Amino acid sequence: MSNVLYDALFASHQGSSRPFLYLPGGRILTYDRFVRLSARIAHVIRDHGALPGERVVAQVQKSAEALALYAACIQAGVIFVPLNTAYTPNEVEYFIGNAEPRLVVCDDAARAALAPFADGIGAGLLTLNGDGSGTLATEAEGRAEQFDTVSRSGEDLAALLYTSGTTGRSKGAMLTHDNLLSNARALTEAWRFTADDVLLHALPIFHTHGLFVAGNVMLLAGGSMIFLPSFRTDEVIGWLPKATSMMGVPTFYTRLLDDPRFTRELVSHMRLFTSGSAPLLAETHIAFEARTGHRILERYGMTETNMTTSNPYDGERRAGTVGFPLPDVEIRVVEPETGKLVPEGEVGVLEVRGPNVFKGYWRMPEKTREEFREDGFFITGDVVTIDPDGYVHIVGRAKDLIISGGFNIYPKEVELLLDEQEGVLESAVIGVPHPDFGEGVVGIVVPKNGSTLDEAGLLAAIQGRIARFKQPKRIFVIDELPRNAMGKVQKNILRERFAAAFQAG
């Protein structure tokens, strides 16, 4: 029987002795052993009553077994629902209630807290720990290493990924077999991945970046992955000589640049570094090239669209941009209120249409209708411009737009100016309630090591550089910006923290 995603990513590797995963401690898992492991897990999933189209929720640490659980779900025709390992039991209660899975898989340490939620909907509960142990592994022992793959079409759901939910309840993005496979094919070709590649993988696998961009691309290409539990500088530097490529978030690269062992010689054999999930500062891009000779390839995507744009593999990888639309992906820039195209080069909201775009939000038909135009374009909520050469520049999120005294202010413009100032490592600009202007512009800056910053000096430095209404009315210096697991700055936390900035007058 045909199973679109399983046939393309996994079935062809049966019997292959090629290394798939290089694991800490020297363990190597071949493709054949991985496929056999996932088949055993698929038997466990079926034995717990999960039928095709039902859900399996997984809040587990990164491991070979956790990745095999994803493969097993695809082979068994069930919908894989990975959850951020940082979510608290109270948060997980919502996801279990919303997804209504047939089976919940969690770490041993979370079993007692999650058991009532699973019991409440009649779901099974198994455990899987970061070292591969747990009741899931125990039940998989001795099971048959062949599983009759369940037929699934391209329109069938493969995964349900919940958005971060910074402005309300998290929404479950429904991703089909075609969504995931089309994107894997586009990226494999765009970034020239082959069976000769060894990807250094230090990303989490509950997110699009680590699971679908990295994992699916390497499975499709037939390459290998150095599969690290998380990013640890010492460990990454130790493994880099064995890799040909690395996918990361901006903090990976800033941490490497802070280490004197990270040299041009160390990465002279590398083919490609990519960055995503959060904006890469142009300063980091330039510093990385100066140190290593490599230009990081930055791309753009989101949970709902997988990857949408990419800087070119051949050609200029332009700092501060996310490149061009991938093949078969259409983009346009519109006025958020009217949906009309903005004049070339002006700021507007990015909309996307293509085989990469998700099917809609799980059990939220009204929200789905709100986020799609009648012609099928998805409204991303990201504010962008496209320069004369066609490169896309991300300006910010529409929800982060600041309206002060009736004027629209895009934080990115102010952040770029603050980042230029001597001693500033990075910045975030937010709007908080203001008694006269509705919202007031507040800048938050992080100093470079050894630098001392003061509010008055920074305010003076940017006077005359941008319009007065865009200038921050207050600037605060903090040790670091709050980020989520993928490195995105959590501006909602900053807004809460500095909400009282103007209360004194």
C-alpha positions as CSV (number, residue, x, y, z in Angstrom):
1,M,0.0,0.0,0.0
2,S,1.1,3.6,-0.7
3,N,2.0,5.8,2.2
4,V,3.3,9.1,0.7
5,L,5.7,10.2,3.4
6,Y,6.8,6.9,4.7
7,D,7.6,5.5,1.2
8,A,9.7,8.6,0.4
9,L,11.6,9.0,3.7
10,F,11.9,5.6,5.3
11,A,10.9,2.6,3.2
12,S,13.9,2.9,0.8
13,H,16.3,2.6,3.7
14,Q,15.3,-1.0,4.7
15,G,18.4,-3.2,4.6
16,S,20.8,-0.3,4.3
17,S,24.0,-0.5,6.4
18,R,24.7,3.2,5.9
19,P,25.1,5.1,9.1
20,F,22.1,7.2,9.9
21,L,22.6,8.5,13.4
22,Y,25.9,9.2,15.2
23,L,25.0,9.3,18.9
24,P,26.9,10.5,22.0
25,G,29.1,7.8,23.5
26,G,30.1,6.4,20.1
27,R,26.9,4.5,19.3
28,I,26.0,4.4,15.6
29,L,22.5,3.5,14.3
30,T,22.3,2.4,10.7
31,Y,19.4,3.1,8.5
32,D,18.2,-0.5,8.6
33,R,18.4,-0.7,12.4
34,F,16.4,2.6,12.6
35,V,13.7,1.4,10.3
36,R,13.4,-1.9,12.3
37,L,13.2,0.1,15.5
38,S,10.4,2.3,14.2
39,A,8.5,-0.8,13.0
40,R,8.6,-2.3,16.5
41,I,7.3,1.0,17.9
42,A,4.6,1.0,15.3
43,H,3.4,-2.4,16.6
44,V,3.1,-0.8,20.1
45,I,1.2,2.1,18.8
46,R,-1.3,-0.1,17.1
47,D,-1.6,-2.4,20.1
48,H,-2.6,0.6,22.2
49,G,-5.6,1.1,19.8
50,A,-4.3,4.0,17.8
51,L,-6.2,3.8,14.4
52,P,-5.2,5.6,11.2
53,G,-6.1,9.3,11.6
54,E,-5.9,9.3,15.4
55,R,-3.3,11.2,17.3
56,V,-0.2,10.3,19.4
57,V,1.0,13.1,21.7
58,A,4.7,13.0,22.6
59,Q,6.4,15.2,25.1
60,V,9.8,13.5,25.2
61,Q,13.5,14.3,25.3
62,K,15.5,14.1,22.0
63,S,16.8,10.6,21.3
64,A,17.0,8.1,18.5
65,E,14.0,6.4,19.9
66,A,12.0,9.7,19.9
67,L,12.8,10.1,16.2
68,A,11.8,6.5,15.6
69,L,8.5,7.3,17.3
70,Y,7.8,9.9,14.6
71,A,8.6,7.4,11.9
72,A,6.4,4.8,13.6
73,C,3.5,7.2,13.6
74,I,3.9,7.9,9.9
75,Q,4.1,4.1,9.1
76,A,1.0,3.4,11.3
77,G,-1.0,6.2,9.7
78,V,-1.5,8.1,12.9
79,I,-0.9,11.8,13.4
80,F,2.2,12.7,15.3
81,V,1.8,15.5,17.9
82,P,5.2,16.6,19.3
83,L,5.1,19.0,22.3
84,N,7.8,21.4,23.6
85,T,9.6,19.7,26.5
86,A,9.5,23.0,28.4
87,Y,5.7,22.9,28.7
88,T,4.4,22.4,32.2
89,P,1.8,19.7,33.0
90,N,-0.9,22.4,33.2
91,E,-0.1,23.5,29.7
92,V,0.1,19.9,28.4
93,E,-3.4,19.3,29.8
94,Y,-4.7,21.8,27.2
95,F,-2.9,20.0,24.3
96,I,-4.1,16.6,25.4
97,G,-7.7,17.8,25.7
98,N,-7.6,19.6,22.4
99,A,-5.8,16.8,20.3
100,E,-7.7,14.0,22.1
101,P,-4.9,11.5,21.4
102,R,-5.3,7.7,21.6
103,L,-1.8,7.5,23.2
104,V,0.4,9.9,25.2
105,V,4.1,9.4,25.5
106,C,6.1,11.3,28.1
107,D,9.2,11.2,30.2
108,D,9.1,9.0,33.4
109,A,9.4,12.2,35.5
110,A,6.1,13.6,34.0
111,R,4.1,10.3,34.2
112,A,2.4,11.0,37.5
113,A,1.4,14.6,36.5
114,L,0.1,13.6,33.1
115,A,-1.7,10.4,33.9
116,P,-4.9,12.0,35.1
117,F,-5.2,14.0,31.8
118,A,-4.6,10.9,29.7
119,D,-7.1,8.9,31.9
120,G,-9.6,11.6,31.5
121,I,-9.9,11.1,27.8
122,G,-9.3,7.3,27.9
123,A,-5.8,7.6,26.3
124,G,-3.0,5.2,27.0
125,L,0.2,6.5,28.6
126,L,3.7,5.2,27.9
127,T,7.1,6.7,28.9
128,L,10.2,7.4,26.9
129,N,13.3,8.9,28.5
130,G,16.3,10.7,26.9
131,D,18.4,7.6,27.2
132,G,15.9,5.5,25.3
133,S,14.5,3.7,28.3
134,G,10.9,3.6,29.4
135,T,7.8,1.6,29.0
136,L,7.6,2.3,25.3
137,A,11.0,0.8,24.8
138,T,10.1,-2.2,27.0
139,E,7.0,-2.9,25.1
140,A,8.8,-2.6,21.8
141,E,11.4,-5.2,22.7
142,G,10.7,-8.5,21.0
143,R,8.1,-7.1,18.6
144,A,8.3,-7.9,14.9
145,E,10.7,-5.8,13.0
146,Q,8.4,-5.6,10.0
147,F,5.1,-3.7,10.0
148,D,2.5,-3.5,7.3
149,T,2.6,0.1,6.4
150,V,-0.8,1.8,6.5
151,S,-1.9,3.5,3.3
152,R,-2.0,7.3,3.4
153,S,-2.5,9.8,0.7
154,G,-0.8,13.2,0.2
155,E,-3.9,15.0,1.7
156,D,-3.9,12.9,4.9
157,L,-2.5,14.5,8.0
158,A,0.9,13.5,9.1
159,A,1.5,15.8,12.0
160,L,-0.2,18.3,14.3
161,L,2.2,21.1,15.5
162,Y,1.0,23.6,18.1
163,T,2.0,27.2,17.7
164,S,3.7,29.0,20.6
165,G,0.5,30.7,21.6
166,T,2.0,34.0,22.7
167,T,-1.3,35.9,22.0
168,G,-3.8,33.3,23.2
169,R,-4.4,29.6,23.2
170,S,-2.0,27.6,21.0
171,K,-3.4,26.5,17.7
172,G,-2.8,23.1,16.2
173,A,-1.4,23.5,12.6
174,M,-2.5,20.5,10.5
175,L,0.4,19.4,8.3
176,T,-0.2,16.8,5.5
177,H,2.0,14.2,3.9
178,D,2.3,16.4,0.8
179,N,3.1,19.5,2.9
180,L,6.1,17.8,4.5
181,L,7.3,15.9,1.5
182,S,7.1,18.8,-0.9
183,N,9.1,21.0,1.5
184,A,11.8,18.3,2.1
185,R,12.2,17.9,-1.7
186,A,12.5,21.6,-2.3
187,L,15.1,22.1,0.5
188,T,17.1,19.0,-0.4
189,E,17.5,20.4,-3.9
190,A,17.9,24.1,-2.9
191,W,20.7,23.3,-0.4
192,R,22.3,20.5,-2.4
193,F,22.0,17.7,0.2
194,T,23.2,14.3,-0.8
195,A,24.0,10.9,0.8
196,D,27.5,12.1,1.3
197,D,26.4,14.8,3.8
198,V,26.8,14.5,7.6
199,L,24.6,17.0,9.3
200,L,25.4,18.2,12.8
201,H,22.0,18.2,14.5
202,A,21.8,20.0,17.9
203,L,18.2,21.3,17.5
204,P,15.2,20.0,19.4
205,I,12.9,17.7,17.5
206,F,9.5,18.9,18.7
207,H,9.6,21.8,16.2
208,T,9.5,22.2,12.4
209,H,13.2,23.2,12.2
210,G,14.7,20.1,13.9
211,L,12.1,17.5,13.0
212,F,11.0,18.4,9.5
213,V,13.7,20.7,8.0
214,A,16.7,18.8,9.4
215,G,15.3,15.3,9.8
216,N,13.2,15.0,6.7
217,V,15.8,16.5,4.5
218,M,18.5,14.1,5.7
219,L,16.2,11.1,5.4
220,L,15.3,12.1,1.8
221,A,18.9,12.7,0.9
222,G,20.1,9.5,2.6
223,G,22.8,11.3,4.5
224,S,23.8,10.9,8.2
225,M,23.2,13.0,11.3
226,I,25.3,13.7,14.3
227,F,22.4,13.6,16.7
228,L,23.2,15.6,19.8
229,P,20.7,16.0,22.7
230,S,21.1,19.8,22.7
231,F,23.6,22.5,21.8
232,R,26.7,22.4,24.0
233,T,29.6,24.4,22.7
234,D,32.3,21.9,23.7
235,E,30.4,19.0,22.2
236,V,29.6,20.8,19.0
237,I,33.2,21.9,18.5
238,G,34.3,18.3,19.1
239,W,32.0,16.9,16.5
240,L,32.4,19.6,13.8
241,P,35.4,18.0,12.1
242,K,33.2,15.0,11.3
243,A,30.3,17.0,9.8
244,T,29.8,18.6,6.4
245,S,26.9,20.8,7.3
246,M,25.1,22.3,10.3
247,M,21.6,23.7,10.8
248,G,21.2,26.1,13.7
249,V,19.5,29.1,15.3
250,P,21.3,32.4,15.7
251,T,22.3,31.7,19.3
252,F,24.3,28.6,18.1
253,Y,26.4,30.9,16.0
254,T,27.0,33.6,18.5
255,R,28.1,31.0,21.1
256,L,30.5,29.5,18.6
257,L,31.9,33.0,17.8
258,D,32.5,33.6,21.5
259,D,34.8,30.5,21.6
260,P,38.4,31.0,20.5
261,R,38.6,27.3,19.4
262,F,36.1,28.0,16.7
263,T,38.4,28.8,13.8
264,R,38.6,28.9,10.1
265,E,40.7,25.7,10.2
266,L,38.1,23.9,12.3
267,V,35.4,24.3,9.7
268,S,37.5,24.5,6.5
269,H,36.0,21.2,5.3
270,M,32.3,22.3,5.9
271,R,30.0,22.7,3.0
272,L,27.1,24.7,4.5
273,F,25.8,26.5,7.6
274,T,22.1,27.5,7.7
275,S,20.2,29.6,10.2
276,G,16.5,30.0,11.0
277,S,13.7,30.1,13.6
278,A,14.8,33.6,14.6
279,P,16.3,36.6,12.8
280,L,20.1,36.4,12.4
281,L,21.7,39.8,13.1
282,A,23.7,41.1,10.1
283,E,26.5,41.7,12.6
284,T,26.6,38.0,13.3
285,H,26.5,37.1,9.6
286,I,29.5,39.4,8.9
287,A,31.5,38.3,12.0
288,F,30.9,34.6,11.1
289,E,32.2,35.1,7.5
290,A,35.2,37.1,8.8
291,R,36.1,34.3,11.2
292,T,35.4,31.2,9.0
293,G,35.1,32.3,5.4
294,H,31.6,30.8,5.4
295,R,28.5,32.9,4.7
296,I,25.6,31.6,6.7
297,L,22.6,30.7,4.6
298,E,19.5,32.3,6.2
299,R,16.0,31.1,5.4
300,Y,12.5,31.8,6.6
301,G,9.5,29.7,7.5
302,M,6.9,29.1,10.2
303,T,5.0,26.2,11.7
304,E,2.0,26.8,9.3
305,T,4.1,27.0,6.1
306,N,7.2,25.0,6.7
307,M,10.0,26.7,4.8
308,T,9.0,29.5,2.5
309,T,12.1,31.4,1.4
310,S,15.8,30.9,1.3
311,N,18.9,32.7,0.4
312,P,20.6,31.1,-2.6
313,Y,23.1,28.3,-2.3
314,D,24.8,29.7,-5.4
315,G,24.8,33.4,-5.5
316,E,24.8,36.2,-2.9
317,R,23.6,35.3,0.6
318,R,22.6,38.7,1.6
319,A,22.9,39.6,5.3
320,G,19.7,40.7,7.0
321,T,17.5,39.0,4.4
322,V,15.8,35.6,4.1
323,G,16.3,35.3,0.3
324,F,13.8,34.3,-2.3
325,P,10.6,32.1,-2.4
326,L,11.4,28.4,-2.8
327,P,10.2,26.7,-6.0
328,D,6.4,26.3,-6.3
329,V,5.9,28.8,-3.4
330,E,4.1,32.0,-4.2
331,I,4.4,35.1,-2.0
332,R,2.9,38.6,-2.0
333,V,3.0,41.6,0.2
334,V,-0.3,43.3,1.1
335,E,-1.9,46.0,3.2
336,P,-3.1,44.1,6.3
337,E,-6.5,45.9,6.5
338,T,-7.5,45.6,2.8
339,G,-5.4,42.8,1.4
340,K,-4.4,45.0,-1.5
341,L,-0.8,44.7,-2.9
342,V,1.5,47.3,-1.6
343,P,3.8,49.2,-4.0
344,E,7.1,47.6,-4.7
345,G,9.6,48.1,-1.9
346,E,7.0,49.2,0.7
347,V,6.2,47.5,4.0
348,G,3.3,45.1,4.2
349,V,2.2,41.7,5.5
350,L,3.5,38.6,3.8
351,E,1.0,36.1,2.4
352,V,2.0,32.6,1.1
353,R,0.5,30.0,-1.2
354,G,1.9,26.7,-2.2
355,P,2.2,22.9,-1.5
356,N,4.1,23.8,1.8
357,V,1.2,25.6,3.4
358,F,-0.7,23.7,6.1
359,K,-4.3,22.6,5.8
360,G,-5.7,24.7,8.6
361,Y,-6.0,24.9,12.4
362,W,-7.2,21.8,14.3
363,R,-10.8,22.1,15.3
364,M,-10.7,25.9,14.6
365,P,-12.6,26.4,11.4
366,E,-13.4,30.0,12.1
367,K,-9.8,30.8,12.8
368,T,-8.7,29.0,9.7
369,R,-11.1,31.1,7.6
370,E,-9.8,34.2,9.1
371,E,-6.2,33.4,8.2
372,F,-6.7,32.4,4.6
373,R,-7.7,34.6,1.7
374,E,-10.4,33.3,-0.7
375,D,-7.7,32.6,-3.3
376,G,-5.8,30.3,-1.0
377,F,-3.1,32.6,0.3
378,F,-2.2,32.2,4.0
379,I,-1.8,35.5,6.0
380,T,1.5,34.9,7.8
381,G,1.3,38.0,10.1
382,D,4.9,38.7,9.3
383,V,5.7,42.2,8.1
384,V,8.2,42.4,5.3
385,T,9.6,44.3,2.4
386,I,11.1,43.0,-0.8
387,D,14.1,44.9,-2.1
388,P,14.7,45.7,-5.8
389,D,16.7,42.5,-6.2
390,G,13.9,40.4,-4.9
391,Y,15.4,39.6,-1.5
392,V,12.8,39.4,1.3
393,H,13.5,41.4,4.5
394,I,11.6,40.5,7.6
395,V,10.5,43.7,9.4
396,G,8.7,42.1,12.3
397,R,5.4,40.6,13.4
398,A,2.2,42.5,12.7
399,K,1.2,41.9,16.3
400,D,4.4,43.7,17.4
401,L,3.5,46.8,15.4
402,I,3.6,49.8,17.8
403,I,1.0,52.6,17.3
404,S,2.1,55.7,19.1
405,G,0.2,58.9,18.8
406,G,-1.5,57.5,15.7
407,F,1.8,56.7,13.9
408,N,2.8,53.1,13.0
409,I,6.2,52.1,14.1
410,Y,7.9,48.8,13.1
411,P,10.2,47.6,15.9
412,K,12.8,46.2,13.5
413,E,13.8,49.6,12.2
414,V,14.5,50.9,15.7
415,E,16.3,47.6,16.7
416,L,18.7,47.9,13.8
417,L,19.6,51.4,14.8
418,L,20.1,50.3,18.5
419,D,22.2,47.3,17.4
420,E,24.6,49.7,15.6
421,Q,25.5,51.5,18.8
422,E,28.8,50.9,20.4
423,G,28.7,48.3,23.2
424,V,25.2,47.0,22.2
425,L,25.1,43.2,21.7
426,E,21.4,43.0,20.7
427,S,18.1,44.8,21.3
428,A,14.4,44.4,21.4
429,V,11.8,47.2,20.9
430,I,8.3,47.0,22.2
431,G,5.3,49.2,22.8
432,V,3.8,49.5,26.2
433,P,0.8,51.5,27.5
434,H,1.4,55.3,27.5
435,P,-1.0,57.9,29.1
436,D,-0.7,60.3,26.2
437,F,0.2,58.4,23.1
438,G,-1.6,55.1,23.6
439,E,1.6,53.2,23.3
440,G,5.1,54.4,24.0
441,V,8.2,53.0,22.4
442,V,10.6,51.2,24.8
443,G,14.0,49.8,23.9
444,I,15.6,47.0,25.7
445,V,19.3,46.4,25.1
446,V,21.9,43.8,26.1
447,P,25.5,45.0,26.5
448,K,28.5,43.2,25.0
449,N,30.8,41.6,27.4
450,G,32.7,44.3,29.3
451,S,30.6,47.1,28.0
452,T,28.6,49.6,30.1
453,L,25.5,51.2,28.6
454,D,23.5,54.1,29.9
455,E,20.1,55.2,28.8
456,A,20.9,58.9,28.3
457,G,23.9,58.1,26.0
458,L,21.9,55.7,23.8
459,L,19.0,58.1,23.5
460,A,21.4,60.9,22.5
461,A,23.2,58.6,20.0
462,I,20.0,57.9,17.9
463,Q,18.6,61.4,17.9
464,G,18.3,62.6,14.4
465,R,18.8,59.2,13.0
466,I,15.1,58.4,12.8
467,A,11.8,60.4,13.1
468,R,11.2,61.6,16.6
469,F,7.9,59.6,17.0
470,K,9.9,56.4,16.4
471,Q,12.6,57.1,19.0
472,P,12.3,55.2,22.2
473,K,11.0,57.2,25.1
474,R,12.8,54.8,27.5
475,I,15.7,52.4,27.1
476,F,16.4,49.7,29.7
477,V,19.6,47.6,30.0
478,I,19.2,43.9,30.9
479,D,21.6,41.0,31.0
480,E,19.8,38.9,28.3
481,L,16.6,38.8,26.3
482,P,14.0,36.1,27.1
483,R,13.8,33.5,24.3
484,N,11.8,30.4,23.6
485,A,13.3,27.1,22.8
486,M,14.0,28.1,19.2
487,G,15.7,31.3,20.0
488,K,12.9,33.7,19.3
489,V,12.7,36.8,21.5
490,Q,9.6,36.6,23.7
491,K,8.3,40.1,23.4
492,N,5.2,39.3,25.3
493,I,7.3,38.7,28.4
494,L,9.1,42.0,27.8
495,R,5.8,43.8,27.5
496,E,4.6,42.4,30.8
497,R,7.9,43.2,32.5
498,F,8.1,46.8,31.3
499,A,4.3,47.6,31.2
500,A,4.7,50.2,34.0
501,A,7.5,52.1,32.2
502,F,5.4,55.3,31.9
503,Q,3.2,55.1,34.9
504,A,5.3,57.5,36.8
505,G,4.6,60.2,34.4
